[in-house]
Amino acid sequence: MTDSADLALTHRLADQADQIARRYFRAPDLGAEDKRDGSPVTEADREIERALRASVRMEHPSDAFVGEEFGAHGRGSRRWIIDAIDGTASFIAGEPEWSTLIALEEHGVVTLGMVSAPALGRRWWAVPGNGAWTGPCPSDPSAPPHRLTLTTGGEAKDAAIGIWPPPPRLSETERAAAARLVASTATVLPALDWSTVDTTAPPPSKPSTGSGTCHGALLVATGKVDAFLLLGAGPWDIAAVIPIVEEAGGTFSDLSGQRRTDTGAALFARPGLHHQLLNATESPN
C-alpha cells in the first residue's frame, strides 16, 4: 500500500510539473495544436509527462505509467496515472484554473491522488485512511495544510451540480443521462439545455471557472457544489480526484455504480446523495 515515501515522491513530481508549467504559462509561443479528438495540447503537456515518466522510472523502475499524451508503458501491480495539464484550454488562454493530476494505483485500486494548481498557488491530495488535504504550493511551513470534510448532501431535488463537457461534445446517450440528472436537481453549472445541441451558442465556461478550484470533482471535495458529473473522460481525468473526494467524505462511481476509471463517466457527490443522483441518470426504458 501507499506509504509516506510515495506521498513525498508525489509532492516532488508535482513540484517538477509546476516548475515546467510555470515556464510555459502565458509565454508568447506555447506550441499549441489540436489532437485528433479536437482537444488542445501544448509542448508543456508533453514535457511534463516525459519528465514525470523519467522521474518515476528512476525511483521505481518496475512501476507502470500511463499518461494522456503518450499512453501506457510498463506492467506491474503499481501504476502511475498522469494528466500533465488538466485544463489545457485554460492554460493556453492564460487563465489560472488548470492543474497537474497525479495518481498511484495499486492492484487496480487508486491509493494516492494529488492535484497541483501552481497558477492558483494551491494543491490538494489524499491517501485512503489519512484524510483529504489542501495546502499552498509550493509548500509553506508557516501555512499548514487544511483537512477537507464534507457534510451530508440532503435531497437531490435541492442539489447544485456541475456537468462537463457541454452537450456538443457528448454522445446522444450521454446527453440524455445529463438531461435526466438536470431535471432531478435544483441547479446546474453551466446553465445549459443539456437535452439539445446548440452549435450557435458561445462555448460555456467550466463549472470550476472563478471558483478557486480547477477540476470539477474538487468543487465537490471543497463543498462548492453537491455533485459533479464528468463524461467522456480518460483514467487520467478521474483517478487523482477519487481519493480526494472520498477521503473528504464524498462518493464516486461511474454511471453503472462501479468504482471504475475506464468507462468514461465519473459521478462525484456529497455523502447521502450518490444513489439518488445515480438513479436519476438511468433511462426509464
N, C-alpha and C positions, 0 to 999 in steps of 0.2 A: 504494500500500500504506500501511498504518498507520504513522505516524511518531510522534516524541516529542510533537508538539503534540496529536495525537489522544489519546495516553495522558494528557497533562496535563489536557486538557479532560474526559476521563472521570473523573479524580480530582475535578475541580471539580463535575461533575454528581453524583458520589457524595456529596461534601460537602453539596451543596444538598439532596439527598434525605435525608441523615442529619439535617440541621437541621430539616426539616419533620417527619420521622417522630418525632424526639425530642419535639417539641411535642405530638404526639397520644398518644404511647405512655404507657399507664397513666393517661390522662386520664379523668375521670368519664363523658364522653359522646363516643364516637368516631364517632357517626353510622353505626353498622354496620347492614348489611342483607344479605339474601341475593339473589344474582343468579339468573337463570333456570335456570342449571345447578346451583343449590343451594349454590354456593361463596360465602363471605362477601366483602364489600367494605366499605371504610370511606372516610370523607372524606379520610383520609391517602393512600390509594391514588390517589384521583382528583387530589388537589392535587399530589402528587409527579409524576404523569405529565404533568399540564398544565405544571408548572414546567420539567421537563426538556425537554419538547417545545419550549417557548418558547426555552430556552437554546440548544438545537441549531439552531433556526431562525435565531437571532441570529448564531451563529458560522458556520453552514454552510447558507445558505438553500436550496441545491439538494439537500441530503441528504433522503432519505426517512426516515420514522419509523413504527414500529409498536409499540403498547403493548397490554397485556391489557385495559385498561378502555375505551379509545376507538378501538381499531383502527388501520388503516393510513392514512397521509397522505403524499402526495407520491410522486414517481417519481425514480429516479436509480440510478446504479451503486453508490452508498453508501447504506446503510440502518442506522439505529439501532434496536435491538430492546430493549425495556424491560419489565421487570416491576417496578412501583413498590414493591410489598411481596410478596415470596415468603414464604409462611407467614403469611397474614393471620389464620388461626385462632389461631396462637400470639401474634400481635400483639394481638389482641382479648383473649386470656386473660392478657395481661401477662407472658408468657413471653419470654425473650430471643432465642430462635432463629428469627429472621426476618431478611430481608435485602432489599436492592435489587439487582436484576440488570441489568447494562448490557452490551450487546454492540454491536459495529460489524461489519457485513457489507459486503464489497466484491466486486462482481461475483459474488454468490452464495456467497462464502466468508467465514466468520467470521474476522476478522483482529484482534479485540481482545475480551477478556472481563474483566468485573470483578464481584465480589460484595462488597457492603459491608454489614456487620452491626454497626451502631453500638451496640446493646444488649450485644453481646459485646466491643465495642471492637476489632474485627478486620476486615480487608479482604484479599481475595485477587484477584490479577489476572494476566493473561498476554497477551503478544503473540507470535505464532508466530515462532520463531527466537531469542527472547530469554528463554526460561525462564518458569516459573510462580513467583509470589512471594506471600508473605503478610507483612502488617505491621499495626501498630496503626492505628486510625482514631479521631480524626484523626491524621494522620501525626506522628511524633515523631522529630526528627533524632537524638536520643540512642538510638533503637531502630531500627537499620537493618533493612530487610526481609530475610526468610529465604527462601531458594530451596527449592522443593518438588521432591523427587526420589524416584521410586518404584523399588522392586526388583521383580524378576521374580516373578510370582504363583504359580508351581508348577502343581499339578493342580486341576482343577475339583472333584474329589471331596473335596478338603480345604479348599475355599474358604468364606469367610464373605461372604454377600451381603446387600444391602438391597433391598427392593422397596417401591414406593409407586405409587398409593394402595392401600388394603386391598381385599379381594375384593368387598364390596358395591358398590364404585364402579367395578368393572371389567366389561367385557363377557364373555360366555362364552368367546370366543376368547382374550381377554387373560388370564383366569383360568387357562385351560388352559396357555398358554405359561408363566405364572408357576409353576404347579404342576410342570411338567416341569423347569424350572430348579431349583426347590427340591429335587426328587427326585435331582438330579445333583450337589448340593453338600452341604457339611457343616453349615452354619449359616445360618439366615435371620433377618433382622430386618425387621419384627416377627415373632415366632414364632407364626405362624398356620397354619391349614389353608387353603392357597391354592386348593384344588380345590373348595371349597364356600362358600356364602354363609350366614353365621350372623348374622342380624339381631338376635339377643338378646344378643350379646356387646357389652361396652362398647367405644367407639371406641378403637383402639390408638394408641399414640404413634408418631410418625415415627421412622425409623431414626436420625435425627440427634439426637433428644432427649437432652440431657445429655452430648453428645459434644464440645461446644465448636465445632461447625460447624452451619450452619443449612440446608444443602442436601445431599441425599443424594450427589450427584456429588462434593462436596467431601470426603466421607468416603473416597472412592477417592483423590482427589488428595493427601490428607494421610495416607494409609496406614492408616486406621482400619477399612476393610473392603476386601475384594478386588474387589468389583464392586457396581454399583447399577443396578437396572432401574426406569426411570420410564415409566409408561404413561398414556395419555390426556392427554398434555401438549401445550401450545402452544409455538411457537418461542421465546417469551419465557421459558419454563421451562428451555429447553435451551441456547440459543445462548451465553449468557455463560460457562457452565462448560466448553464444549467445549475452547477453547484452554488453560484452566487444567489440565484433566485431561491433555490431550495433551502440553503442554509439561512437565508433571511426569513424563512417560514413559508415561502410560496411553493407552487407546484409547477410541474412540467410534464407534458406528453405530446405526442403527435396527435392527429385528429382521430386515430383509432384507439387512443388511450394508452398507447405503448410508449415507454421511455426510450425512443429511438431517435437517432440524429440523421438517419439516411433515407427518410421518406419525403423530405422536402417541406414538411409542415411542423411547426412548433407552437404550442399554446402554453403561455406562462400566465399564472394567475395568483391572486391573493389566496390565502387559505380559506376554504369553505365555498369557493366559487367554481372551482375547476369542473366538477361534474355537471353543474348547471350549464356552464358555457359549452362544454363538450357536447352535451345533449342538444343544445340549441343549434349546433352546426350540422347535425345529422339530417339527411334527406328524409322527408316524410314518406317516401315510397319504400 
